[in-house]
Amino acid sequence: MSLSVIHFSDIHIKGADDVILKRIDKLKSACVSSLPNNGDVVIAISGDIAFSGTEQQYSLAKGLIDSISCYIAEQKTSKVYVVCVPGNHEVISQILCKHRFRCKTEQNIFKAGAAEAVSALSTK
């Protein structure tokens, strides 16, 4: 069994017209291009997920990560986990905690709070 890590940093989602959201198909293809089949995949997101911490920005980010996670799981028959570390643009609040990253095929964990600066990787 293999373990692969895909790292995103400082995606700074502002709105629905962000370039990263418009290029989701290319991004998904790039993510699976070098992955082996049937391995575990960790998507690590280090900081600055949203630009200013609005609910809309986290919702868009959740959609992005869910789309990538599900695509990887389907294309590579892989278990996909998401680990996030809040950055200085994150507003550690109920809005951030509300938008837990989830995928239909696997459980992904996204935790944050005043006492939890780092999200933990959890298995099923």
C-alpha positions, 0 to 999 in steps of 0.5 A: 500500500502506498501513501501519496501527499498532495500539498496546497498552500495559500489558495486564498479563495475570494469568490466564485471567479477565482482562477483556481476554481475556473481551472478545476478540471486541469487541477484534478487531472494534474493531481491524479497524473502521478498517483498510483492506484489503490493507495492512500492519498493525503491532501494537505492544505497549509494555511490561508484557505479563504481570503477573509474568512467569509462563509461563502469563501469556505463553502467555495473551498470546501467544494473545491477540495471535495471535488478533487478528493472525490475525483482522486477516489474515483479515478485511482480507487484510493482512500483520500484524507484531508489535513488542514492547517489554518493560516493567518487569513483564517478566521478561527470561528464557527464559520470555519468549523462549520465547513468540514471537508467531506467526500461521498466516498471517504471521510475527510476531517477538517477541524479548527477552533481557538484551542485547535490550531492544527487539524488532525488526520483521522482514519475511518 
